[in-house]
Amino acid sequence: MYTPQAGIFALGTSSHAYLEFDILDSKKSDGKKSNDKSKDFASTISSIREPRTTTGGVNFVIGFRPELWRDLVPEDAPPGVEGFNNEIRGVEGFVMPGTQHDAVVWLSGSAHDVLFDMARSILRDLAGQASLADETSSWPYRHDRDLTGFIDGTENPSLLDAPAAALLPEGVPGAAGSILLLQKWKHKVSEWEALPVQQQEAIMGRTKPDSVELENKPSDSHVARTDQDEFGHIFRRNMPYGTIEDHGTMFVGFSADQKRLSRMLDSMAGLVTGKRDALTRFTQPLTGSYYFVPSIESLRRLR
C-alpha cells in the first residue's frame, strides 16, 4: 500500500503559501536538464520536515513538474502526464498562460508566522540548487467563499470520497499520487462588483447566498462549463489571495486523471462547445502549472 501526502486532505487551515521553484544551472551542453543536479534538488526538497513547534503545525504538499518526475523515477510516473508547457488559446482572444516550474511546495497551517519560518527554512535548504520562481500567500474568506462572494467548492467530494477522485489507484505507476493543477486567477474587482446579484448568479450558475444550482442556468455559466458530471470529479482546495484592490483565487485542483483538468480548462476557454465560460470575462488567469504529487513512499526513496 502507498500513502498519499497528508496535506492534500488537510482541511480547516487558515494560512497558506505556495512556493514554486526552478532548478538552477541545470542545463547540459545539449540543452537538457543535468540529471545529477535534478537528483540533488529532488533529494533536498523531498527531505522537508515539519517544524518542531508548539504554536501550530504545518502541512505541506510537494509536487514536481511531470517531465522532471518521469526523468527521476520513471517507474513511478503515470503515463501521458505533461506540464503546462503551452498556453491555451480560446475563443474571442482568451488566453490561459502556461508558466510551468520545476517543483512546488504548498504550505498550510493555523499560524502564518510558523509558515513564514518554514518557508524561509526551505529557501535556505535549496540555496544554490533552485530559485524561488513564484510565491503566493492566501487565506480563507468568510469560511468557504471566494472573493466574488460565492461559496467555492460546492461540488467537492467529501473527505471519504475525495481520495477516489484525487489519487491514482493501487497497482498503477504513481499509485497514491495525484496530478495538481495550480493557477492564479486575478479578479476584475470593479467590473464584478458593479453587476447586480442576479447577473452574478447567472454567470456563476448558482445562487449567491446558499449556492443552489440554478434550474435554468445559462449554457455559458461557470457551473455549466465546468460540470464535473461531464468531465469527471476532482478535489479542489481553492483559496483567496492578494490585497484589498488586487486579489483573486488560487485554483488548487487535484485529480487522478489529468484529462479531467485539461478538458475543464478547454471548456472554460470555449474549445469544447464554442462557448467561453462567462466567469472568464471577470477573472484573468495569470499563471498555470501542472505538478505530479507523489506518494510518501516515493518521496522517501529520493532522500
N, C-alpha and C positions, 0 to 999 in steps of 0.2 A: 504493500500500500504506500502511495505517495501522499504527502501532506501539503496542502496549499499554504501560501503565505497568509498568515492570520490577519494582517492589516487590510486585506481586500474586504473582509466582512465586519470590520471593527466599527460599528455604528455608534453614534452618540458623542463623537468627539467635537470639540468646539474650536480647534485651531488646526490649520493645515498649511503645509508648504510643499511645493512641487519644485524639485531641483533637477534640471536636465543638463547632461554633461556630454562633451565631445572629447574623445581621446586626443592627446597632444602628440605632435610629431610622429604620427603612426603610419606615414606613407613610405613605402619602399620605392625604389627607382622605377618600378613598373606601375606605380600609382596605386597599388593595392595596400591594404592595411598590413602593418607589421604584426605577425601573429604573436610574437613574444610580448610586444607592448600591449596588445589586446588581452593576452592571458594575464599579464601583471595587473592591468586595470581591473579585469573581471575578478581576480583573486582579492584585490583590495576592497572593491565595492561589495563583494559577497561576504566580507568579514565584518560588516557593520553589526554592532551590537547595540541593544537598547541601553540607555544610560542607567546607572545605579543612582536612583534618587527617590526621596520620599515625598516630593512635591508634585508628582504626577507622572504617569508613564507615557511612553511614546510608542506608537505603532508605526511600522514602516513597510513599504512595498518597494521592491527593487525590480526593475524591468530593463530589458536590453533590446536594442534595435534588432529586429528579427534576423537580418543577414549576419550580424555580428554573433548572435547566439548560435546560428547554424554553423558558423566557422569554428566556434569554440567547442560546441557539444552537438555534433551532427546527429548523433543517435537519439538525442532528446529534443529535437526540433520538429515541430509539426510541419508537414509538407505544405508548400504553397503560400506560407505567410510572408508578407513583404512589408517593408517600411512605407511610410507616407512619402514616397520619393518623387511624386509628381502632383502638381496642383490639379484640382478638379474644376474643369471649366463647364459651367452650367448654362442654362438659357438666360437670355437678357443680360449677358455680360457678367453674370455672377461667378465669382471665383472663390474656391476654398484653397488656401495655400498649404503646401507641404513644407514643414520646417523640421524635418526629421533630425534627431540627435542620436547619440550612441547609447545613452542609458538615462534612466530616470530613477530618482529616489523620491517617493511620496511619503512625507511625514505627517502624522496626525496625532493629536493628544488633547489633553484638557487644559494645558497651560502653554501660552506662546513662548514664555521665557525658556522653558525646557526644550521646545522645538528649536528655538534660536540657538541655544548652546549646542544641541546635537548637530544642527546644520553646519555650524562653524567647525565642529569636530570632523565632520565628513569632508569638508573642504580642506582641512589640514591633512587628513589622511590621503587625499587624492592629489595634493600639490605635486606638480611635476609630472603627473600622469594624465590629468584631464582638466579641461577648463569648464567653468560654470557657464553654460550657454544661455540658460534662461532660468529665472527664479520668479515664482509667484506665490503669494500668501493668500489664504482665503479663510472664510469663517461662515457659520450658519446665519441665516436671516429669518427671523420670526419662525423659528423651529424648523420648518420644512419648505419654505418658499424661496424662490429665486428673486432677483431684484426687479423682475417685471411685476411682482406682487402675486404671481400664481404659484400654487403648490407644485413642486418639482418631484418627479419620480412616482407619480400616481400608479403607473403600471408596473413598478418594480416588483419582482417576485419577493416573497417572504424569505427570511433567512433560512428556512427549511428547504425552500425550492431554489434559492439563489445558486448553490453550487452546481446544480444541473445545467443552469443557463450559462454560468461563467467559466466552469472548469472543464478542461479536456478529460475524458473518462479514462479509467484504468485500462491498461493494455494497449495504448497508442503512444507514439512518441510525444513527449511533453505532458504526460499524464499529471493531473492536478495543477497544471499551469493554466494560464489564461492569456488571451490577447486583449491588450489595453489600448483603447483609443483615447488620446488626450488632446483636447482642443481648447483654446481660449477664444471666447466669443464676447466681443465688446458690444454693449447695448447702446443704441441710439436713443439716449435718455429723453431728450426734449421731444422728439417726434413721437415716441411711445406714450409718454405721459400726456400728450396733447389729445390722444384718442379717447373717446368715450368708452366706458367699460364694456358696453355691448359690442363695440367693434373689436376691442381687445379679445373678447371671448370668441368672436368669430374667427379671428386669426389663430388663436390657440386651439379652438375646437372643444373647449371646456369652460365651465362657469368659473368665475374668479373666486368667489367666497369658499366654495366647497369642492371644486374640481370634478364636477359631474360632467361626463362627456355629453356634448350636445347631440340631440337626436338627429337633427338635420345639419350636421357640421359641413362647412364648405369643403370641397374636394382639395383645395389648396391649403387647408388649415394644417397646423403643425401636427396635430394628432393624426390626421388622415395621411400625411406624407411620411410619418414615422411609425405606422401601425405595426406593432410587434406581432400581431396575429398573422400579418403578411410576411414580414421579413425575418421573424424569429426573435426569441426573447433574449434580452441582455440584462446585466445587473449594473445599474447606474449609481454613481457616487458623486453627482454634480455638487459644486459649491460656488457661492458668490465670491468675487474677488474685486479689488480695486478701491478707489477713493470715492468721495461724495459725488464728484462730477464725471469721473472716468472709471466706469465699472462694468461688470458683466458676469458671465458664467464660465466657470471651468467645467467643461464636459469631461467626465471621467466614466468611461463605459467599458465594462469587462464582458467578454464573450468567449465561449468555447469554439466559435467559428467566426473567422474574420469576415466572411461574406455577409453575415448579418449586419455588421457595422458598415462595410463599404457600400452595400446596397441601400442602406438608410441614407447615407451621405449623397449617393447618386439621386435618390428620390427627392431629397431636400433641394438639390440643385436643379431639379426638373428634367433629369436624364432618363427617368423611368416612364413617366406619363406625359412629359412636356409641360407639366405644371410645377412651378417653383414653390417651395414652402413659403407661405405668406410671412412667416416669422422672420425669414432671412432679409426682409425689407427693413427690419428694425433691429437686427443684430448683424454684426460683421465678424467673420472668422479671422483671427489674427495668426493663429498657429495651428499646426496639425502634425501629430506623430503617432505611430503605432509602436507598441513595445510588447515583447513577449515576457510575461511574468512567470518565471519557472517555479517549480516546487521547492520546498525547503531542502529536500534531499539533493536536488540538482545544484542548489547554491552551495551546499556543504562540500560537494565534490570539487568546487572551484577554489576553495580556500587554501 
